[in-house]
Amino acid sequence: MNDIQHAGVTSRFEIRIDEKTHVGADGTLVPAIHDLVLEVKSESMTVLMGPSGCGKTTLLRIVAGLDDRFVGEIDVPPGARIGVMFQEPRLLPWRTVRQNIELVAPPGFGPENLERLTQAVGIADMLPRYPPELSLGLARRVALARAFATKPDLLLLDEPFVSLDERTADRLRKLLLEVWQARPTTAILVTHNAREAIMLADQLVLLAPRPTHVVAVETIAIPQAKRDSATVDAIFADLALRYPSNFTIT
């Protein structure tokens, strides 16, 4: 039985999932997560990296409160606002960009807030448009703005740059860091892209294949702004030597 506790404002919160299973197409139980424990520090960028299908999205859905069928507990501060950016933008196609953002914004989110946020993510001139008019890259920018518009205490990002070409993905990674650093927020990002994880993470969490659990937690102390290609390559090479089953040297 799951237990989602609200035990007071703290500088970190703990994820503990003893067991999570799915029901397979043939009715059998498929283990997804087993004995996973993780502490997430306040105002940090925690990146979860693991192989495809290991249970990363399932883990994020549990933390977001979208899946309560697990054994364990998620400790979060009381009244914490959670913002989520999914793999797909999930914008309402019959609402404008402005309406999609304002729909999730808390009371007091006015025109100045909207202007500042949309300028930051480069979509200020897109507000009257509808999602079908946008490229995937622009739709992801809108989804990012929408996630930050909630003024989240915890921001969850589920492979937000997957299926984008590398140039677009790289621009959006840098954009994410700019917006996140302007308003430090506790964030958990899921990816299977090792270099993306190294570029973004304060805390890099390596996950095992299904049923997933934490293999290792690595702190990357170098500020994200100073992680150029050479630095990312050096960190990658070091981690690949120490965790060869989690990294493929390319």
N, C-alpha and C positions, 0 to 999 in steps of 0.2 A: 504494500500500500504506500502511495506517495505522500509526502508531507512537505508542503510549501510554507516555510516559516517567514514571518516578518518580525525579526528579533532586534530591531533598533538600528539606527544609522551607524554603520561601521565603515572602516577604510577599505574593506574587502568583503567579498562574499564567497561562500563555498558551494560547489556543486558536488553532490554525492549521489551517484546512481548505482545502486547495488545490482539491479537487473532490469533490463528492458528487452522485451521480445516482440516480434511481429508474428502474425499468423500467415503462413504461406498459402499459396494457391490450392495446395492439397489439404489444407487444414492443419498441418503440423506447425509447431512453434519454432520460429527461427530466432536464435539469440542475436541481438543487435549490439547491446552494451552490457558489460559485466565488470563490476568492481571498479568503477571510475570515480576518482576523487580529484578535485581541482580547486585551488584557491585563485580567485581573480582579484587583482589589486585595483584600487580606485584610480580612475583617470589614466589607466594603462590601455595599451592596445595589445590584447591577447589574441594570438593567431593559432588556430587549431589546424594542424596539417596531418593528413593521413591519406591512404590510398582510396580511390573511388569505391564507393559502396561500403566503407568501413563503419558508417553510422554518424558521420559529422552533422548532416542535416537533421537527423533524428535527435541528436544531442541539442542542437540549437533550438529545435521546436519545443523540446522539454523545458529549456531555460526560458523561452518566450511565453510559456504557459499554454501553448497550443496542443500539447499532448500530456495528459496526466496519468496515462496508463504505464506507470513504471514503479519500481520499488526503490525508494531513496528519498532524498530531500534536497531542495534548492533554497538556500538562505539568501534573501535579498532584503534591503532596507524597506521599511514600511512606506507604502505609497509611492514606491519607485515607478517612474514612467519608463516604459520599454519601447524603443524604436526598432523596427525591423526593416532591413533591405533584403529582399529575396533574390534568388538567382534570376528570375524574370521580373521586370519592373512592376507588373500587376497594377497598372494605372487603370482607372475607370475610363473607358473609351468615350463615354457620353458626357464627360465633364472636361472642362478646359484644364490646362496646366495649373492655372491659378486655383481653380476649384479643387483639383486633386490635392494640392498642398494645403489649402486652407481647411479642407475637410478634417484633417487630422491635428491641426494646430490647437494648442490649448487656449483658454480665455486670455485675452490681453495681447494676442498675436495680431498686430496691426499692420497697416500698409508699410510702415518703416521697417518692420521686421522682415516682411516679405521681400521688400526691395533689397535689403542688405543680404539676405540669404540667397536670393536668385542671382544677384550680381556676383556673389562669391562662387557660385557653381556655373556661372556663364549661361544662364537661361532667362535673363530678365526680359529679353525681347520675345520670348516664347509663351508668355503668360496667356495670350488669347487663343493659342492653338490647342488642338485636340490631339491626344496620343497617337492616333493613326497617321497623323501628319509628320511624326517625328522619326528620325533614324533610331536604331537601337542605342547608339551612344548617347544621343540626346535624351532618350527615354530613361536611360540609367542615371543621367544627371538629375532629371526630375525626381526619380525615385530616391536619390541621395538627398536632395533638398527636402523631400517629404519626410524622410527619416529624421533629419535634423530639426525639422519644423515642430516635431513633437516635444522638443527640448528634453531629450531622453536622459535619464540617469544611467541607463544601460542601453547601448546601441549594439544590435546584433546584425551581422552582415554575412549572408550565406552565398559564398562564391559570387560576389557582386560584379566581377569583371569577366566571368566565364563567357565563352563564345564570341568575345570581341577580338578584333585584330590587335596585335601587340602594341602598335602605336597608340590606338585609342585606349586600350587598357592601361598603358603606362601613363597617359595623360590623366585618366580618372583616378589612378592610384595617387598621383601627386596632388590632385584636387581633393581627394578624401583626406590626405594628411593635412593640407592647408586648412580645410574647414574644421577638422577635428582638433588641430592644435590651436586654432582661434577660440574654440570653446571646448576645453578638455572634458572628455566624456569617457566613462568606462565603456570599453568596446571589446567585443569578441567577434573575430572574423574567421570564417571557415574558408580554406582553400586546399587544393592538392598541388598547387604550383609552388615549388620550393623557393624559387627566387622571389616570387611575390611575397611569400611569407617572411623571408629575410629582409626585404625592403621595408615592410610595414611593422613588424612585431617589436614590442618591448619585451614580451614574454612569448616564446615560441613553444607550443605544446605539440609533441609528436605522439600520434595515436597509432595503435596497433590495428591490424586487419580485424574484421568482424569475428566475434563480438569485441567491440573496441574497448580499450582502456588506455590509460596514460602510460606511454613508454618512457618519456623523459620530458622535463621542462627546462628550457634553455633561456637565460636572460641575455638579451642583446643590448649592451650598455651604450653602444655608439649611437648618437642621435640620428634619427631617420634622415635629417637634412644632410648629414655627412656621409651617407651610404651611397657612394658612387659605384659604378660598375665593378671597379677593381676591388672595392671593399666587400661588395656582395659576393663576388667570386671567391674571395679569400674565406669569408665566413662559410660559404657553401662547401668549399673544399675541406675545411676543418670538420664540419658536421658530417660530411659524407664519409670521412675516415672513421669517425666515432660511432656513427649510426648507419652503416652501409645498407641495411635492409630498408631504411626510410628514405635514402637518397640514391639517385642514379647519377653518376658522374657523366656529364655530357661535354 
